[in-house]
Amino acid sequence: MEMSPEVLVLGLLWYVVFLFSTTAHEAAHALAAYRLGDPTAYHGGQVSLNPLPHIAREPFGTVLVPLISFAISGWMMGWASAPYDPYWADRHPRRAAWMALAGPASNLVLVLVAAIAVHVGIALGVFVPPDAAGLTTLVAAADPGGAWTGPATFLSITFSLNLLLFAFNLMPLPPLDGSAALPLVLSESAAAAWQQTMRQPMFSLLGLLAAWRLFGEIFGPLFRLALNLLYPGVGYG
């Protein structure tokens, strides 16, 4: 990708949204764990929207991978993590499951906040539905190239990236949050066995490979559904 000034600005917007969204995701995990009896992440400084403790824990996933992925593909991927006590999770598998769901829930909240902001902008006359919607063009400025173009792009990325993080992390494959939430629907003995299975590196690797392969088939229809819920009656195909 050619690094023009416009692309660099777009990359900065992507990184700001990525860093905040990932930080919110991990802070939600950490806060839920703390409230449910595991202070590990709290003592590590992860119950915070300050990105620095999260970057310090995962510099590769929060800095290098996002920047490299944007340079290659024009959008960002990466990861962060919050520590937890595995013995606490073994003793309280259902608490650990709620802790796992807290991360994707934070991303869903950010999707809803972005959607509300889009509709407020439309009501004020500064935003309009785009002719062709994409990850960075979910909403358009009513005056193309005007002062509201940047906020429109920021909200587009916020909506799209958090929808992606919400859906990807809910896939029921280890080591994703969706697999950690399965104890909510399993018996106590099955939940304990599943907790042990999730910690096997081979299962985590296979789960990530399967999730990456399947997610493209899932996200396209989900994104179209989200678009049509955001703009009822417009009829994006």
C-alpha positions in Angstrom: 0.0 0.0 0.0 1.3 3.4 -1.0 1.8 5.5 2.2 0.2 8.8 1.0 -0.8 11.5 3.6 -4.4 10.4 3.3 -3.5 6.7 4.0 -1.4 7.8 7.0 -4.3 9.7 8.4 -6.6 6.7 7.8 -4.0 4.4 9.5 -3.9 6.7 12.5 -7.7 6.6 12.8 -7.7 2.8 12.5 -5.0 2.6 15.2 -6.8 4.9 17.6 -10.0 2.9 17.3 -8.2 -0.4 17.4 -6.3 0.5 20.6 -9.3 1.9 22.4 -11.5 -1.0 21.4 -9.0 -3.6 22.4 -8.3 -1.8 25.6 -12.0 -1.7 26.4 -12.3 -5.4 25.6 -9.5 -6.4 28.0 -10.5 -3.9 30.7 -14.0 -5.4 30.6 -12.5 -8.9 31.1 -10.4 -7.6 34.0 -13.2 -5.8 35.7 -15.6 -8.7 35.4 -12.9 -11.1 36.9 -12.3 -8.7 39.8 -16.0 -8.4 40.6 -16.3 -12.1 40.4 -13.4 -12.9 42.7 -10.2 -13.0 40.7 -8.1 -9.8 41.3 -5.1 -11.0 39.1 -5.8 -8.5 36.2 -6.7 -5.8 38.7 -3.3 -6.1 40.4 -1.7 -6.1 36.9 -3.3 -2.7 36.1 -5.6 -4.1 33.4 -8.8 -2.7 35.0 -8.2 0.5 33.1 -8.9 2.3 29.8 -5.4 3.5 29.9 -3.8 1.5 27.0 -0.3 1.5 28.4 -0.7 -1.5 30.8 -2.3 -3.5 27.9 0.5 -2.5 25.5 3.1 -3.4 28.0 1.6 -6.9 28.4 1.2 -7.5 24.6 3.4 -5.1 22.6 3.5 -7.5 19.6 -0.3 -7.8 19.4 -1.1 -4.2 20.2 1.5 -2.4 18.2 3.5 -4.4 15.6 0.7 -6.6 14.2 -1.9 -3.9 13.8 0.6 -1.6 12.0 1.9 -4.3 9.8 -1.6 -5.6 8.9 -2.8 -2.1 8.0 0.3 -1.6 5.7 -0.5 -4.9 4.0 -4.3 -5.0 3.8 -5.6 -1.5 4.7 -7.3 -2.6 7.9 -6.1 -3.7 11.3 -5.9 -6.9 13.2 -4.1 -7.7 16.5 -4.8 -8.8 20.1 -4.3 -8.1 23.7 -4.8 -10.1 26.9 -5.7 -9.9 30.5 -4.2 -12.3 33.0 -6.4 -14.5 35.2 -6.0 -17.2 37.8 -6.6 -20.6 36.2 -7.2 -22.1 39.6 -10.0 -19.6 40.2 -11.4 -20.5 36.8 -11.3 -24.2 37.7 -13.1 -23.6 40.9 -15.7 -21.3 39.4 -16.1 -22.2 35.7 -19.4 -20.3 35.3 -17.8 -17.1 36.8 -15.0 -17.5 34.4 -17.5 -17.9 31.5 -19.2 -14.6 32.5 -15.7 -13.0 32.6 -15.1 -14.3 29.1 -18.3 -12.8 27.8 -17.6 -9.3 29.3 -15.0 -8.6 26.5 -17.3 -9.1 23.5 -20.0 -7.3 25.4 -17.9 -4.2 25.6 -17.4 -4.3 21.8 -21.2 -4.7 21.3 -21.7 -1.6 23.5 -19.2 0.4 21.3 -21.1 -0.8 18.2 -24.4 0.5 19.7 -22.7 3.8 20.8 -21.4 4.3 17.2 -24.8 3.5 15.7 -26.5 6.1 18.0 -23.9 8.7 17.1 -24.5 8.0 13.3 -28.2 8.6 13.7 -27.7 11.7 15.8 -25.4 13.0 12.9 -28.1 12.1 10.4 -30.7 13.9 12.4 -28.5 17.0 12.6 -27.9 16.9 8.8 -24.1 16.3 9.0 -24.2 12.6 8.0 -26.0 10.6 5.3 -26.1 6.9 4.5 -23.3 6.1 2.0 -23.9 5.0 -1.6 -21.6 2.0 -1.1 -20.9 0.9 2.4 -17.6 -0.6 3.7 -15.6 -0.9 6.8 -14.4 2.7 6.6 -17.5 4.1 4.7 -20.3 2.9 6.9 -21.6 6.5 7.1 -20.7 9.5 4.9 -20.5 13.2 5.5 -23.3 15.2 4.0 -20.6 17.6 2.7 -18.0 15.3 1.1 -14.5 16.5 2.0 -15.9 18.8 4.6 -15.3 19.0 8.3 -17.4 16.0 9.1 -15.6 13.6 6.8 -13.1 12.6 9.5 -15.8 12.0 12.2 -17.7 9.9 9.7 -14.7 7.7 9.0 -14.0 7.4 12.7 -17.5 6.3 13.4 -17.4 3.9 10.5 -14.3 2.2 11.7 -15.6 2.1 15.3 -18.8 0.4 14.2 -17.1 -2.0 11.9 -14.1 -3.0 14.0 -16.1 -3.5 17.1 -18.7 -5.6 15.2 -15.8 -7.7 14.0 -14.2 -8.0 17.4 -17.6 -8.9 18.9 -18.4 -11.6 16.4 -14.9 -13.1 16.1 -14.4 -13.4 19.8 -17.8 -15.1 20.3 -16.9 -18.0 18.0 -17.0 -21.2 20.2 -13.5 -22.2 19.3 -10.5 -22.2 21.7 -8.9 -19.8 22.7 -11.6 -17.4 21.8 -14.1 -16.0 24.4 -17.0 -17.9 22.9 -15.3 -21.2 23.8 -14.6 -19.9 27.4 -18.3 -19.1 27.7 -19.5 -22.7 27.0 -19.4 -23.7 30.7 -22.6 -21.7 31.0 -24.5 -24.4 29.1 -22.4 -27.5 30.3 -22.7 -29.6 33.3 -20.2 -29.0 36.1 -18.0 -32.0 35.2 -18.1 -31.2 31.5 -17.3 -27.6 32.2 -14.2 -28.6 34.2 -13.1 -30.9 31.4 -13.6 -28.2 28.8 -11.5 -25.7 30.8 -8.6 -28.2 30.7 -9.0 -28.8 27.0 -8.9 -25.0 26.2 -5.5 -24.8 27.8 -3.9 -27.2 25.4 -1.7 -25.2 23.0 -2.6 -27.6 20.1 -6.3 -27.0 20.5 -5.8 -23.3 20.7 -3.7 -23.3 17.5 -6.3 -25.5 15.7 -9.1 -23.3 17.0 -7.5 -20.1 15.7 -6.8 -21.6 12.3 -10.4 -22.8 12.0 -11.8 -19.5 13.2 -9.7 -17.5 10.7 -10.9 -19.8 7.9 -14.6 -19.7 8.9 -14.9 -16.0 9.9 -14.9 -14.6 6.4 -18.1 -16.7 5.7 -19.7 -15.4 8.8 -18.7 -11.7 8.8 -20.0 -10.8 5.4 -23.6 -11.7 6.0 -23.4 -10.3 9.6 -22.1 -6.9 8.3 -24.9 -6.7 5.7 -27.4 -7.5 8.4 -25.9 -4.8 10.7 -26.0 -2.3 7.8 -29.7 -3.0 7.1 -30.5 -2.7 10.8 -28.6 0.6 11.0 -30.4 1.9 7.9 -33.8 0.3 7.7 -35.3 0.5 4.2 -32.1 1.5 2.4 -31.6 -2.1 1.3 -27.9 -2.7 1.1 -27.2 -6.0 -0.7 
